[in-house]
Amino acid sequence: MKNTSLMKKIFVTTALALVTYATACAQLMNQAKDMSRGYVDMTATYFFADKLTQFDTTTGEGKVQWARYSLEPRQAFNTNTVVADKLQMKDFPDTGYENDPQFRFKVDFISDRTVRVRMLTSLVAPKEVEEIMLSPQFMKDNPHVTWTCKENEKEIVYTSKQGSLTIQKHPWRITLKDASGKVLTQTWTNDDNWVSQVKLLPFGFKKSGTDNSRMLNPVFSLKTGERIYGCGESPTGLNKAGQKVNLFVTDPQGPETDEMYKPIPFYFSNRGYGVFMHTSAPVTCDFGATYVGATKLFMADEAVDFFFFIGNPAEILNEYTNLVGKTPMPPLWSFGTWMSRITYLSDKDAYGIAKNLRDNRIPADVIHLDTGWFGVDWQCDYKFAEDRFDNPQKMVKDLLDDGFHISLWQLPYFTQHNVFYNELIEKNLVVRNADGSLPYEDACLDFTNPEAVKWYQGHLRNLLDMGVGAIKVDFGEGAPYDGFYHNGRGGLYEHNLYPVRYNKAVWDVTKDVQKDGAVIWARSAWAGSQRYPLHWGGDAANTNEAMLSTLHAGMSFGLSGFPFWSHDIGGFVQSTPEDLYRRWLPFGFLTSHTRSHGAPPTEPWLYNQEFTDYYRANAEMKYALMPYIVEQAKVCTETGLPMVRAMFIEYPDDPVAWMVEDQYLFGKDILVAPIFDAPQDFVDPKNNYNNTDHRPTTGLRHWTRKVYLPGGAWVDYQTGKTYQAGWNDITTDKLEAVILVRKGAVIPTAKVAQSTKDIDWKSVKNVKY
């Protein structure tokens, strides 16, 4: 009996352990995927790029032989490691397969700074589909330049005035150098393993033993002191060296985790090179996270298509955005104040917000109606609720006459209670599940289907024809990864592309209706989305930490080729504590686009008169700077530079500028250092959920923080005091942020107007600092 009881206990314990393990290993739907977790697989066959067997230097095309390996466990004193052993295939018949296959390898020279490298892992090239990441202009022009070439028995060297690309024949290796001959980065080979006990798997791919699919693992050197930037709207530290970054579009519920609404398969290094991974498959970038000397890219793709760039950050961003497309200039009114909440429910609400803004003399240009303008909250039917909007057309016209554009919320998912649910299924306009039959729980519009795009744009056009100014392109992160799409591809390639297709669908119809300039307000993105501005940072928490991570996200997004960006001032989730709101406001107004938005109301007059006056002062600052903002924004559209700009873009030779991550440049000449840390007694947690009882803050509050000033002297925008380059302790004035102007800069300013349409451009004055 005792043994039986013991066996039962063991059985129950084991069962619980298995359940716990299974739960821990479960992958939630559309959760970011770590592609590195499945790469070490004893059932798979591995192929490492071994030697260049053919190559035509005039066409840049040849073949690489891939050596076949298997992974074997190695034990040493109770320590198990994995080593790669050369493998003689056991495939049958041996006449039908190659032990060490040779596949296509091609190099193209796009400019004197940009090189394209493509490699196949099969004799069959992937099926060509509509190109959506690269810009139509690039595809049309297909630019190429000639690099000089020299070849000897060991290597082939292509050279331009900006640098060189060396192709080593055996072991196969590509090396990127700058014009001085400094190695920027190079691929990892087995020869690089001899100096270390740690044996990395070199540049290669695995063939799965489960389904024979390929998975790439390009590996590059990561040098001492190297810093990596980009990868999209990432809220973790700007420098990605030492991090593992998953490039998979997801809804992280806010910009405070390592997951992203807007991952971008692009990064660059302080050593002077950048990389664009031209893929829509999930990618995990291991930037020295698991081995300090290597960047390991785990890609759920079967072909390499990389663009390499040579230059400083500004030069690389310009080259990269030449490929994926420059961002067009948004309309002037979009740079003004956007007032919003979840949600305004009626025309009475909209008129009331407009009246309060004008009565309180708060400059503003946009009123956003969020999830409640339909008959049923959140149930998108593209119609104003008839019982709450007496005459939507008149409301839109009246507000436009007063200088307010209307923005409307919607999303591309339709629940089973939505009026369009059955129609979308019957017309086959939605993403199907893996077997191609029913949709998932929510019907998700399939933007690879031209008929779905036409249906969708028809509904939006009706609203835009009424005079609606912008459509909020919310969500877009939940396209089924295991779904089946109209263009014949699965979610492996379409999940990450969904935001680009979604952004484009809204942008195209908006641009078609609004001849004077278009803008969208989108949350999700992938490479190519920068052609359809603009994007905002999602649902931030109401904390100091969220404010800092929001800045990190915005700067990282700007370092990924997106000039324009916004965020919810003060955070979204709870009622914003007044202390936090005050410190967030200068940051929000010194961003290209500015919006107050929250789940509880955040309109300033709901706080107190003093706060309303303070809010007005921040808005007036931005409207006075509108000529500078427009001037800088135009430069951004031409160069790919961001408005919220990490300092090292302008000061790449200053090593400290690469390290400071809590201040930024607003355009070229204005430096902003927000106040992130404040005494906790300014915040009353008990009132965080109460949208009418905000903790009052009386009198001016002055904060002092350390600010790093690159280059020469800088002038305090608020006090006129001059500070010299280097570290300075600077105290805020009326606005609770340090705001400085580069000494010698000329800042064009205008008289403050209540709407951008009323700015007197003849009154613009150039102020020299």
Buried (B, 14 or more C-beta within 10 A) or exposed (E): EEEEEEEEEEEEEEEEEEEEEEEEEEEEEBBBBBBBEBBEBEEBBBBBBBBBBEBEBEEBBBBBBBBBBBBEEEEEEEEEEEEBEEBEBEEEEEEEEBBBBBBBBBBBBBBBBBBBBBBBBBEEEEEEBEEBBBBEEBEEEEBEEEBEBEEEEEBBBBBBEBBBBBBBBBBBBBBBBBBEEEBBBBBBBBEBBEEEEEBBBBBBBBBBEEEEEBBBBBBBBBBEEBBBBBBBBBBBEBBBBBBBBBBBBBBBEBBBBEBBBBBBBBBBBBBBBBBBBBBBBBBBBBBBBEBEBBBBBBBBBBBBBBBBBBBBBBBBBBBBBBBBBBBBBBBBBBBBBBBBBBBBBBBEBBBEBBEBBBEBEBBBBBBBBBBBBBBEEBBBBBBBBEEBBEEBEEBBEBBBEBBBBBBBBBBBBBEEEBBBBEEBBEEEBBBBBEEEEEBBEBBBBBBBBEEBBEBBBEBBBEBBEBBBBBBBBBBBBBBBBBBBBBBEBBBBBBBBBBBBBBBBBBBBBBBEBBEEBBBBBBBBBBBBBBBBBBBBBBBBBBBBEBBBBBBBBBBBBBBBBBBBBBBBBBBBBBBBBBBBBBBBBBBBBBBBBBBBBBBBBBBBBBBBEBBBEBBBBBBBBBBBBBBBBBBBBEEBBBBBBBBBBBBBBBBBEBEBBBEBBBBBBBBBBBBBBBBBEBEEEBBBEEBBEEBEEBBEBEEEBEBEBEBBBBBEBBBBBBEEEEBEBEEBEBEBBEBBBBBBBBBEBEBBBBBBBBBBBEBEEEEBEEEEB
